[in-house]
Amino acid sequence: MVTQAKLVVEPHFSCGITVSTLESSLKFGHRSSLKFHSFTTRRRLSLAAEAETTPPGPTNQDEQRKPPDLQTLTGRFWKIAVPYWSSDDKVQARLQLAAVFALTLGTTGISVGFNFLGRDFYNALANKDQEQFTKQLLYYLAAFAGGIPIFVLRDYAREKLALRWRSWMTSYYMERYLKNKTFYKIQSQSTIDNPDQRIVDDLSSFTGTALSFSLTLFNAAIDLISFSNILYGIYPPLFIVLLAYSLGGTAISIFLGRGLVGLNFLQEKKEADFRYGLVRVRENAESIAFYGGEENEMQLLLSRFKSAFENLNQLLISSRNLEFFTSGYRYLIQILPAAVVAPMYFSGKIEFGVVNQSASAFNHILGDFSLIVYQFQAISAFSAVIDRLGEFDDVLDSSNRKKGDHDLKEEIQLSFCLISCSNGLQSNGSMPLSSRVKLLDVEQLTVQTPSKATLIKDLSFEIYEKDHLLVTGPSGSGKTSLLRAVAGLWNFGSGAITIYVRPRGELDMPHSPDVISSQVTSINEIIGDSTGRRNSEGVIFLPQKPYMVLGTLRQQLLYPTWTEDSDNVVDDAKQSAHAGDARCVNVRPNRPTSDDLIQVLNDVSLRHLLSRFDGLDSTYEWSSVLSLGEQQRLAFARLLLAKPTLALLDESTSALDEANEARLYQLIQAAGITYISIGHRSTLYKYHKKVLHISTANTASNQRNWSFKNVGEDSIYDFSKQ
């Protein structure tokens, strides 16, 4: 359940029974209240739920959370709203906004016209002037015919602009969310809860409600100018009564509804936590069924639902108390204007139509002065949306901002360098066959947890081409964290990691040593910012449980190097950067054909999937229909198609038998791929040349907790101790 602000029609009350009611209906929400409606949101969470953190249960910090002050909310609203209006879509956006405000101005003018029409209509009725009454009735019908399109077009233009704004903001936030692995940092560090909800629901609420509030404020300002003069001209004391009534009502509303902002914020979070728990059951259905953990899951889900239920109950109580006052506040104005001007009518100083006119003007101005009273619940809920988006925006900014020199010294430094092949040739144009190409250089690397607990101390080693490395050690010693650091996912600690990337298509071409020492150029200078481009630079990571994308079997194989609609055209900028030697262009390989995909499936013993699932273009929930062993073999098929320079394998064959494991390692060796493996099987030694053994760090000792040896020099590690 997600709460969302919407403009709904709630006609203002007037003394006039017929005409003022028609006028109110025509206004389509000028006197409307921004109310929150609860409804069940159905949306696809399978991909988003993988990225979001497991939300924490109820905590004292949540319960004691204080609503942000007005200055903070204003600053966050401005920060969220401004980028779109200065974006590349600003011209069309501003034109549409101007059109919406122009139509809103037109609706105010129509309302003023109806105010005077109502006066003359009731005067004719009171005077029993049938001819004048008929004329005024025709005027009303003509005004309806001309006014209705203006109101409809205003609402349509506003909704279209809100949709355009939401579309841009969704792309803007998605780009920042996926940039610099921000989604991973949010998930791994539990920075904020439910980023998917903030992108989908909160952005939708923000754009629609922000426009509605803006138009409401604009309309209120125009109304004050238009109707204050009318009301003050009729009877000045009535204007004074209006001011006192509205100011008093506003103060009472703020007092009664002061806790709604915090309750609305918590409700958003608790509903999302409950929904996430249900998503987890769906995604781990088989594991839960094997464990027989239905009762535990039921208790967990009921606990989260109870938390949301209790908070919603408090929210309803606070809303009820506020509604007691606001309902009475609304109904009292039905008689208040008439009660004030009635003595003037009884004494004959004004006509009956003026009573109706004063009531209509009173209601207009009172609505303008009473925005907080009428819309306090919507304002409080909208404040929660602003707070959540502002918090999300701050996290995105923090993750994507450039770090200063001081920050860099406190983190693991990862850099990519491109091996140039334009020099280093012998006089006959060939390269010396004895050369060894360095692919990885780790210097004084200390790996820590986010809480600053040391996992690996002062690690230094080098990996050359085909120096396949096996990383061993007990669980929890930091093996996976080391691979995360090499992959750029883990920066807690200090030291430097340099990856030397071979241009695509040169896996088997030898280089001389002086190429490494003098011809390495920063990849940032050659192909742009390396952040988020590890796959295109020739490094691929295979986790123990492969990621299965939503799509066809073909898309599974092409991921992450190609999209299904990618072409084979080389980027012009990359071509020009290496125009002197076509072999040095660092571009992705040509997109595999269907025959290539079928062949690689056959190589990894998965050809049976073609008949089992009706070919390459069949679509299934692959993480459910494939066993873990099949998924791991599919991940190796991706690796063989992409042909990276360096592969990082984190127990990537743990679900396979020894025969399949041997076949896969032989395939990637034959493909010329250098790999670093984490494993717990003694059989893995035969596929590697180097061994890095990591032991559990001793916090009381400053000595290193690792050893780096050739496989032949290492006494085979006893894996039974792990």
Secondary structure, DSSP 8 states (H G I E B T S, - for coil): -EEEEEEE------S-SSHHHHHHHHTTTTT-EEEEEEE------HHHHHHS-------HHHHT-----HHHHHHHHHHHHHHHHTSTTHHHHHHHHHHHHHHHHHHHHHHHHHHHHHHHHHHHHHTT-HHHHHHHHHHHHHHHHHHHHHHHHHHHHHHHHHHHHHHHHHHHHHHHHHGGGHHHHHHHHT-SS-HHHIIIIIHHHHHHHHHHHHHHHHHHHHHHHHHHHHHHHH-HHHHHHHHHHHHHHHHHHHHHTTTHHHHHHHHHHHHHHHHHHHHHHHHTHHHHHHHT-HHHHHHHHHHHHHHHHHHHHHHHHHHHHHHHHHHHHHHHTTTHHHHHHHHHHHTTSS-HHHHHHHHHHHHHHHHHHTHHHHHHHHHHHHHHHHHHHHHHHHHHHHHHS---HHHHHTB-EEEEEEE--SS---TTS---TT---EEEEEEEEEEE-TT--EEEEEEEEEEETT--EEEE--TTSSHHHHHHHHHTS--BEEEEEEEEE--TT-TT----HHHHHHSEEEHHHHHS--TT-TGGGTEEEE-SS----SEEHHHHHHTTT--TT------HHHHHHTTT-GGG---------HHHHHHHHHHTT-THHHHHTTSTT-EE-HHHHS-HHHHHHHHHHHHHHH--SEEEEESTTTTS-HHHHHHHHHHHHHTT-EEEEE---GGGGGG-SEEEEE----TT--S--EEEEEGGGS----GGG-
